[in-house]
């Protein structure tokens, strides 16, 4: 049986995007690079053979926006979270042949290194392939789906219940094509690994007014409160990681987060989230409720019908008097003073301010 020589490819993920502000965090993009490695022999009979893709992570910035916690000088990921990288290979001709995939986890120590190389074994034929990469967070030794359902890359979706800690829903995806039957790809090909998400922030500018009002009503004022965000209508729930297009949407999504207000604050981030999005952008409508923390959870303010525009890879910041909007009865809505800005400094594409 005649044999042909073909290179085993090395996958290199290089982080390269400019940053945008997420409080103390920096956002980023990434670069996936397939480079030629060692030699492997493929049989001429079209049978699949074992190859090893060596995944190299070259972080110029953090891949996933969950900052490590430093204890005694060693960086660790909180609550057992691990970054995981899933690589999937499918025949480029769309023949419907079996899709091959592998999942690799990164430890905190590995992730802290300037160069990370991981073996990714795949059983492939000497034919053209399309590679899809998905990177997200996982918990557990078996690397299970934790924040996204990734069994089908053509329909990646949020896991339920909806995770209120949006930083753990950070993810990246990317695609590359390579003809494993030829020699022309031995010097490598490159693709950009993008965040399939838009980001928004809701910031209250009336902290002092709110605290004064609570104290006047016999409440402590400074301290912990709960913010409930309710999505009206529909929220995008699925993404085709091969084409990068959002798919289905669903209703009934909400999340709750705690805030801590102090006497020296003038403004406060009430809420923030990631939304599956495309390059064209869209919008969501939310209700913002501020409640007492604890038994009873009385509604102290309510802003309904807040429309938030968004676009993949950008941050939308909405500022306004949310803490004192509709206060008292808990059923009112915001009445002006709302500023909406879309920050495009992250990728240099847009910088829009809109007022209503």
C-alpha positions in Angstrom: 0.0 0.0 0.0 1.4 3.4 -1.0 1.6 6.1 1.6 1.7 9.8 1.3 3.3 12.3 3.7 1.2 14.9 5.4 2.0 17.4 8.1 0.4 17.3 11.5 -0.8 20.9 12.1 -0.2 23.0 15.2 -3.1 25.2 16.4 -1.9 28.5 17.9 -4.4 30.9 19.5 -2.9 34.4 19.7 -4.8 37.1 21.6 -4.5 40.3 19.7 -7.6 42.6 20.0 -7.5 46.1 21.6 -9.2 46.4 25.0 -12.4 48.0 26.1 -13.3 48.7 29.7 -15.3 46.2 31.8 -14.9 47.9 35.2 -11.4 46.6 36.0 -11.3 44.1 33.2 -10.0 44.2 29.7 -11.9 42.7 26.7 -10.1 41.1 23.8 -10.2 39.1 20.6 -8.0 36.2 19.7 -6.1 34.8 16.7 -6.1 31.1 15.8 -3.1 30.0 13.8 -2.6 26.5 12.2 1.1 25.9 11.7 2.9 22.9 10.2 4.4 20.5 12.7 5.8 17.0 12.5 5.3 14.5 9.6 2.5 11.9 9.6 1.8 9.1 7.1 -1.6 8.8 5.5 -2.7 5.6 3.6 -3.9 6.0 0.0 -7.1 4.0 0.7 -8.9 7.0 2.2 -8.9 5.6 5.7 -8.8 7.9 8.7 -5.5 8.1 10.6 -4.6 9.4 14.1 -3.0 12.9 14.0 -2.3 15.2 16.9 -3.0 18.9 16.7 -0.8 20.7 19.1 -2.7 23.7 20.5 -0.5 26.6 21.5 -2.0 29.5 23.4 0.0 32.6 23.3 -1.9 35.0 25.5 -1.2 38.7 25.0 -4.4 39.3 27.1 -6.6 36.9 29.0 -8.7 34.7 26.8 -11.7 34.7 29.0 -12.7 37.7 31.1 -12.8 36.0 34.5 -9.8 37.4 36.4 -7.7 35.0 38.4 -7.6 35.4 42.1 -4.2 35.7 43.6 -3.4 33.7 46.8 0.1 33.7 48.0 1.4 34.8 44.6 -0.2 31.9 42.7 -3.0 32.6 40.2 -6.0 30.4 40.6 -9.4 30.3 38.9 -12.3 30.7 41.4 -14.8 28.0 42.3 -13.2 25.3 40.2 -13.7 27.0 36.9 -11.4 25.9 34.1 -11.0 27.4 30.6 -11.7 24.7 28.0 -11.0 24.6 24.3 -13.1 22.4 22.0 -11.8 21.7 18.5 -14.1 20.1 15.9 -13.2 19.0 12.4 -15.7 18.4 9.6 -15.1 17.5 5.9 -15.1 20.7 3.9 -17.2 19.2 1.2 -20.2 18.9 3.5 -20.5 15.2 2.7 -22.1 14.5 6.1 -19.2 12.3 7.2 -18.7 12.0 10.9 -17.6 15.1 12.7 -14.5 14.6 14.9 -13.9 16.7 18.0 -11.8 16.9 21.1 -11.9 18.9 24.3 -8.9 20.2 26.2 -8.9 22.0 29.6 -6.3 24.5 30.8 -5.3 24.6 34.4 -4.6 27.9 36.2 -0.9 27.2 36.1 -0.9 26.4 32.4 -3.0 29.5 31.6 -0.6 31.7 33.5 2.3 30.7 31.1 3.3 33.0 28.2 3.2 30.0 25.8 0.8 27.1 26.3 1.1 24.0 24.1 -1.6 21.3 24.4 -1.9 18.0 22.4 -5.3 17.7 20.6 -5.6 14.2 19.1 -8.0 13.7 16.2 -8.6 10.9 13.7 -8.7 12.5 10.3 -8.4 11.6 6.6 -6.2 13.2 4.0 -9.0 15.5 2.7 -9.9 19.1 3.1 -11.4 20.0 6.5 -13.1 22.9 8.2 -12.0 23.4 11.8 -14.2 25.0 14.3 -12.9 26.2 17.7 -15.1 27.1 20.8 -13.5 28.3 24.0 -15.5 28.8 27.2 -15.6 27.9 31.0 -16.3 24.5 32.5 -16.5 23.0 35.9 -15.7 19.3 36.7 -13.0 16.8 35.8 -15.0 15.5 32.8 -15.1 19.0 31.3 -18.9 19.1 31.0 -21.0 21.8 29.3 -21.5 24.3 32.1 -22.6 27.6 30.7 -23.2 26.6 27.1 -24.7 23.5 25.4 -22.0 22.7 22.8 -23.0 19.1 21.8 -23.9 20.6 18.4 -21.7 23.4 17.1 -24.4 24.3 14.6 -26.7 25.2 17.5 -24.7 26.3 20.6 -27.1 27.5 23.4 -27.2 28.9 26.9 -27.6 26.3 29.7 -30.5 26.9 32.1 -31.1 28.3 34.5 -29.7 31.5 33.1 -26.4 32.3 34.7 -26.5 35.7 36.5 -22.7 35.9 36.7 -22.2 36.9 33.1 -18.4 36.9 33.2 -18.5 33.1 33.4 -20.5 33.1 30.1 -17.5 34.6 28.2 -16.8 32.6 25.1 -14.8 32.7 21.8 -15.3 30.9 18.5 -13.5 30.7 15.2 -13.2 28.7 12.0 -10.3 27.7 9.7 -10.1 25.5 6.5 -7.1 23.2 5.7 -6.6 20.6 3.0 -4.8 17.8 4.8 -4.1 16.1 1.4 -1.8 18.9 0.2 1.5 20.5 1.1 0.4 24.1 0.5 -0.8 24.5 4.1 2.4 23.5 5.8 3.3 27.1 6.5 -0.1 27.6 8.3 -3.3 29.5 7.9 -4.8 32.1 10.2 -8.3 33.1 11.3 -9.6 35.5 13.9 -11.3 33.9 17.0 -14.1 36.3 17.9 -16.3 36.8 20.9 -19.9 36.0 19.7 -21.3 38.3 22.3 -22.4 41.9 22.9 -21.9 43.5 26.3 -24.1 46.1 28.0 -23.9 47.9 31.4 -26.7 49.7 33.2 -25.3 52.5 35.5 -27.3 54.5 38.1 -26.3 58.1 38.6 -28.6 58.9 41.5 -27.0 56.9 44.4 -27.0 59.8 46.9 -30.6 60.7 46.2 -31.6 57.1 46.6 -29.7 56.7 49.9 -31.2 60.0 51.3 -34.7 58.8 50.4 -34.2 55.5 52.0 -33.0 57.1 55.2 -35.9 59.6 55.2 -38.2 56.6 55.0 -36.6 54.9 58.0 -34.4 52.5 56.2 -30.7 52.1 56.7 -29.7 53.6 53.4 -26.1 52.4 52.7 -25.8 48.6 52.4 -26.8 45.7 50.1 -29.7 45.7 47.7 -30.9 43.4 44.9 -31.3 44.3 41.3 -33.6 42.2 39.1 -33.3 42.5 35.3 -36.3 41.1 33.4 -36.0 40.7 29.6 -39.2 41.6 27.8 -40.1 39.8 24.5 -37.3 37.6 23.3 -33.5 37.0 23.8 -31.2 35.3 21.4 -30.5 31.8 22.8 -28.6 29.9 20.1 -25.6 30.4 17.9 -24.3 28.5 14.8 -20.5 28.4 15.7 -19.7 27.3 12.1 -21.3 30.3 10.4 -21.2 32.7 13.4 -24.9 33.5 13.0 -27.4 33.8 15.9 -30.3 31.4 15.6 -33.3 30.9 17.9 -34.6 33.2 20.5 -36.7 32.6 23.6 -38.7 34.5 26.2 -38.8 34.4 30.0 -35.2 35.3 30.8 -34.1 37.3 33.9 -31.3 37.5 36.4 -30.7 39.0 39.8 -27.5 40.5 41.2 -26.5 42.1 44.5 -25.1 45.7 44.8 -23.5 47.4 47.7 -24.2 51.1 48.0 -22.0 53.3 50.2 -22.3 56.9 51.3 -19.3 58.0 49.2 -20.7 56.7 45.9 -22.3 58.9 43.3 -23.0 56.2 40.7 -23.2 52.4 40.6 -23.3 49.7 38.0 -26.6 48.0 38.6 -26.5 45.3 35.9 -24.4 43.9 33.1 -24.7 41.0 30.7 -23.4 39.3 27.6 -25.9 38.7 24.7 -25.4 36.4 21.7 -25.2 38.8 18.8 -24.1 39.3 15.2 -22.2 42.1 13.4 -25.3 44.0 12.4 -26.6 44.4 15.9 -30.1 44.5 17.4 -31.7 45.5 20.7 -33.3 44.2 23.8 -36.0 45.7 26.1 -35.6 45.2 29.9 -37.2 46.1 33.2 -34.9 47.2 36.0 -36.2 46.5 39.6 -34.3 47.6 42.7 -35.4 45.7 45.8 -34.6 45.4 49.5 -32.3 42.5 50.2 -33.8 39.8 52.4 -37.3 38.8 53.6 -40.1 40.5 51.7 -37.8 42.1 49.1 -39.9 45.3 48.7 -39.6 47.0 45.3 -37.9 50.4 45.9 -37.7 51.5 42.2 -38.7 50.2 38.9 -37.8 51.2 35.3 -39.7 49.5 32.6 -39.4 49.5 28.8 -35.7 50.3 28.8 -34.5 49.7 25.2 -30.8 48.7 24.9 -29.1 48.6 21.5 -26.3 46.1 21.1 -23.7 44.8 18.6 -21.2 41.9 18.7 -17.9 42.9 20.2 -19.1 46.2 21.6 -20.2 47.6 25.0 -23.4 49.6 25.3 -23.5 51.7 28.5 -26.9 53.0 29.7 -26.8 55.7 32.4 -29.7 57.2 34.2 -31.6 57.8 37.4 -32.7 54.2 37.8 -32.6 54.1 41.7 -35.2 56.8 42.1 -37.3 56.0 39.0 -40.9 55.0 39.8 -40.0 54.7 43.5 -42.7 54.5 46.2 -45.3 52.3 44.6 -42.8 50.1 42.7 -44.8 50.2 39.5 -43.6 53.3 37.7 -41.2 53.7 34.8 -38.2 55.8 34.2 -39.0 59.4 33.0 -36.1 60.7 31.2 -32.5 61.4 32.1 -31.4 58.2 30.3 -28.2 58.3 28.2 -27.2 55.4 25.9 -23.8 55.1 24.5 -22.2 52.3 22.4 -18.4 52.0 22.9 -16.7 50.9 19.8 -13.1 51.7 20.9 -12.6 47.9 21.4 -12.3 47.3 17.7 -12.2 50.8 16.3 -15.4 50.4 14.3 -18.0 52.6 15.9 -18.4 55.2 18.7 -22.0 56.3 19.0 -23.8 58.3 21.6 -27.6 58.5 21.5 -29.9 60.3 23.9 -33.6 60.0 24.6 
